[in-house]
Amino acid sequence: MPIINFTNPISIVVAVVLFVLVLYLGRELKKSLVVGIMLFLFIALLVGHTIEFITIANTSEVVYKAITTSATYDLVFIFLSFISYLWVDDIEVKAGKKKSIDNGLEWFWNKV
């Protein structure tokens, strides 16, 4: 079975609650590093699931499905963490009166 099994609904709820709490903490502290750490933890979890998928030679259908489902949830959390990182980084730049090299979220609002 995977390191962290996202086929269990309680694991998903715990991950979402932790994600929201870390996002709130990063927003209140105005530090993108807090959300960045969460992003790298989800990337490390995806790497762990990938290594587990590769190294297990004879997997049953249940284990195969659990690992692929967990990897899919990892990718979703990575996407959400990355968008959150850009958002909190923008808050940090505006609060610190720093000059931003690139506004990473600007492409969401630009009209083509």
Secondary structure, 3 states (H helix, E strand, C coil): CCCCCCCCHHHHHHHHHHHHHHHHHHHHHCCHHHHHHHHHHHHHHHHHHHHHHHHCCCCCHHHHHHHHHHHHHHHHHHHHHHHHHHHHHHHHHHHCCCCCCCCCCHHHHCCC
